[in-house]
Amino acid sequence: MATALVTGGGGFLGRYIVEQLVERGDKARILARREYSELSALGVDCRQGDLRDANAVAAAIDGCDVVYHVAALAGVWGARDDFFSINVNGTDNVIDACRRHRIPKLVYTSSPSVVFGMDSMEDADETTPYPNRYYAHYPESKAEAERHLLKANGIDGVATCSLRPHLIWGPRDTHIVPLIADRAKQGKLVRIGDGTNRVDVTYVENAATAHLQAADALTVDGPVGGQAYFIGDSKPVNLWSWINQLLQTLELPAVQRSISYTTARRIGSIMEAAHTILPFLGEPSLTRFLAAQFATSHHFDHSKAARDFRYAPQVDNDEGMRRTAEWYRSADLQAGDINSSG
């Protein structure tokens, strides 16, 4: 029976990792910023703390056999210092604590956006380099943290690897599904581009399973140590067809309006400038990065994960849709649930 720490274990992906650990009989511990009574009821050791607090991180990691570093500040807008202090400095604290306490396995949750510039990526593999320029602080900070983590493989006996699941979705999602649903209800959902772009999506239980499989195979000298892996469902989907399928499953109206990618990028650039000059406006509803995410193709080759730790999605798209719709209807989500999440 292993003892596993999941940073951000109360979050969307983190909680699924915790539940799968508990289900197979491991001892689960989380580090999060608030209490999670529902996890405590499962026997999970819940620790409160901030990734930027090196002492809190070290105390949570002490005595573990494996660490899943899932917690991060996500988003397309915000102060650069906030993203780097949490995503980079916080990851450095996790790495340092693992080295100090000789934790043998450290699995990091990264993102395919670490290699995304603004152009389409089709069947890209892990040899794809980091871009010369980023259009949001989140992917830039995640890429820097990933570099630090992969470089740390083997130091003081700590084996590290990085997983890059793309567009995680499913029940209890606090971002993608409720945001799309809420905008559809308000008639504000607009297709960007010509609607032919294909992307990877990752059902949340598939993403969680990949983390456990990677950790089980992870050693300093083995094929997984020091490596990054793209993770996704069995095949890419047409993004806008997938969104309409999701809306139909949720019994919501399909996307009717559209704008060109060029127009969306121009609007995003203008909104970025306006919200930078007038920060009291909050987060812009469209940025250049968001426009690119919704208009371009970005899907990846998963064969490396299949080869090195036998990753294979267990839940297909139709079953994922069914489970997500069941959750959505039972949760009766409203816009306030979206705005207060994360």
N, C-alpha and C positions, 0 to 999 in steps of 0.2 A: 504494500500500500504506500503510494507516494504522497508527499505533501506538496501541493501546488499553489502558488500565489498567482492570482489574476489581478493585475492593476486595471482599474476601471471595471471591476467584476459586477457592478450593479448596472452597467450600461447595456446597450442593445446586444452587441456581439459578446461582450464579456459575460453576460448572464448565461447565454447559451453554452459557452465554454465551461462555466462553473457547473451548470446542470449536467452536462455530459461527464464531467469529472466525478461528480457525486454519484451519478447513475452507475458508473463502472467501479465504484468503491474507493476512489482516491479521497484523500483529505483535502478539502478546498479551503483556501483563505483568500480574501480579497482586500485590496487597498482602494478606498474610495473616499470621496469628500463628505459623504453623509451616511447615515445608517440605512440598512436594508433589512427590516425585520423579517420579510418573507424569506430571505436567504439564511438568516440566523435560524429560522424555524426548520430549515433543511440540515442544520448542523454545520453550516459554513462559519468559519472564523472570520468575522468582519472587523477589519481595522480601518480607522478613519485617519486620513492624512492627505497631504498635497504632494504631488510629484516633485515640486520645487523644494520641499523640505527633505534634505538628505538624511537627516536622522530618522524621520518617520519612515522613509523608504527602506533604510537599512534595518530598522526594527521589524518591519513587516516581512522582509526577505529572509531574515535569520531563521535557520532551521528548515528551510524548504529544499526540495529536491529538483524543482523545476519552476521557472517563472515565465508566465505569459504576460508580456507587456503590451496591453491593449489600449490603455488610457491615452487620450490625446485631446488637444483642442482642435476641433474640426470647423470648417467653414470657409467661405470665399471672401470674407471681409473682416477687417479688424486690425488692431495694431500689430506691427511686425514683432515688437518686443514680447507681446503676449504669446504669440505662436512659438517663438524661439525659446522663451523661458520655460514653457511647458513641454513642448515637443522635443526640443534639443537638450536643454539643460536637465529636464526631467528624465529623459532617456539616459543621459550621462550618469545621473544619480543611480538609476537602476543598474547600469553596467558596473559602476564602482561598487555598489553593494553586493552584487553577485560575485565580483572578484574577491572582495573582502571576506565573504562568507563561503567562498569556494562552492558556489552553486553550479552544478555540472551542466545545466541546460537553461538557455534563455531564448525564447521564441518571441519575435517582435511582429506586431501587426503594422504593416506599412500600407502602401496604396499604389496602384498603377500610375497614379498621377505624378509620381516621382520621376517618371520618364516622359511625361506628356508636355509638349510645347503647345502648339496650336494646330498642328496638322493631323490628318487621319493616321491611324496606326492599325494595320491589319495583320493578324497572326504574328504580332511582334513577340520575340522571345527575350530571355533574360540577358542576352548580349547587347540589347538596346542600351545606348549610353544615356546618362542624364543630359537633359537639354542645356543649352548655354543660357537660356533665360526662362524664368517662370513668370506667370501672370497672376499669381496669388501667393500669399505667404504660407498657406497650408502645405501645398506640395513641396515648396522650397524647404520648409522646416522639416518635413517628413523625410525628404531626401538626405538632408544633412544628418539627421538622427540615424537613418539607415546606414550611411557611410560609417559613422562612429561604431555602430553595433557590429557590422560585418567585419570591420577592422579588428574588433576586440576578440574575435574567435580564437580560442586556444590560449589566451592570456590567463594565467592563474587557473588553468584547467576548465575555464568556462567555454562551452560550445554554444555558438550563436547561429541563428538563421532568421530570415525575414520573409514573411508572407504578404502578398499583395492582392487581397481579394477585391474584386471590382463591383461597385454598386450593390452593396449588401442590402437585401430586402427580406421581408417576411413579417410574421406576427410580432408585435411589440415594437416595430419600427417607429422611431420618433422623428424621422426626417423625410425619407423619400416618399413612402406610401402616403402618409397623412398630408404632406405638402402638395403632392399631385392631386389628391382627392379634394383638398380644401380649395385649391385654385380652380379645379373643374367645377365645383359647386358654385363658385363666384363668377364663373365665365371668364376667368383670367388666364386660362391655360392656352398658350399659343405655340404652335409648332415652329421650330427654328430650322431653316434649311429646307431641302427638297423632300425630306422624309425617307430617304433611302439608306441612311447611315445605320450600320450594324454595330452593336456593342456587346460586351460581356456583362452579365448580371450574375450575382452570387446569392443563392438562397441562404439565409443565415445559418441554418443547421449544417449545410454543406461547408460553410466557412469555418464553423466551430470544429467540425470533424477534422478538417484539414490541419487545424492547429494541434489537435491531439496526436494525429498521425505524424506530423513533423517532429513533435517533441519526442515521441516514442523512438523515432529513427535517428535522433540527433546525437552525434558524438563529435568530438573535436576533429578526429582523423577520418570520419566517415564521409560519404558523399554529401550529406546535408549541411555539415559544419561550414559556416562562413558563406552560405549561399542564399540568394533571393529567389522567390518563386511566385509566379503569377497563379492566381486561383480564380476559378469561375465555374459556372454551371457547364453542362456538357457541350453546349455550342452557343455561339453568339445569336442575338435576336435583333430583328429590326426594331430600333428603339421606339419609334412612334407607333408601330403596330403593337408592340409589347405594352406601351402605355395605354393604348385604347383597349387592349384585352384586359388589362388591370381595371380600367374604369368600367368596362362592361361587367366584369365579375363583381365589382362593388356596386353595380346598378347606378352608375353615374354617367353623365353625358360624355360622349367622345369629343376629342379635340376637333374643332371646326375651323379655326383661323390659323393663318401661318404668315411668317415674314421670312425674308431671305437671310442667309447667314451674314452677308455683307452688311445689311441693314442692322441686324442684331449686334454685330461687332461695333458699329458706329454708335448705336444707342448705348451699348455697354461702356464704351470709352467716354462718352459724354457724362453718363451717370457716375462713373468713377471719379471724374474730375469734379463734378458738382458736390459729391458726398465727401470728397477730400477737403475741399474748400469750406464746406458747410457740414461739419461732422454731426451737428445736432439732427440732421436728416436721418441718421441711423444707417442701416445697411441698404445698399441699392438693390432693387429687385432684379437687375440684370447687369452683369459684368462681361468683359471680353472672355474671361475664363469660362463662365457659365455658358455663354453663347457657343464656345467651342465644344464644350462637353455635350451640349444638346444637338449640335449640328454635324459633328464629324464622326467618323467611325473610329472606334478604339476597342479592339478585341485582341486576345493574346493566346499564345501557344501554351497549353497546360501540360505538355508531355514531360517536362522535366520533373514536375511534382508527381506525376503518375509513375515515373521511373524510379525516383529516389525514395519516395515514401508511400507509393501505391495510392495516391489520391485519386478518387473517383466520386463524383457527385452521387449522393444517395437519394435525394429528393428531386424529382423532375419539375419542370415549369408548371404543368397543369396541376399537380398535387400541391405545389407551393402556392399557386393562385387560390386553390380551394381553401387551404389552411389560413391564408391571409384574409380572405373574404370573411371566413367564419370569425376570426379574431376581430376584424374591423367592425362587423355588425354587432358583436357582443360588447365591444368597448365603447361604441357610440361616440367615436372621436369627434371633437370639435376643434375649431381653429385655436382655441386657447390651449389645448393640449399640445399643439405643435409649438406655439410660441414659448411655452414654459418648459419645454424639454431641453435636455442637454446642458 
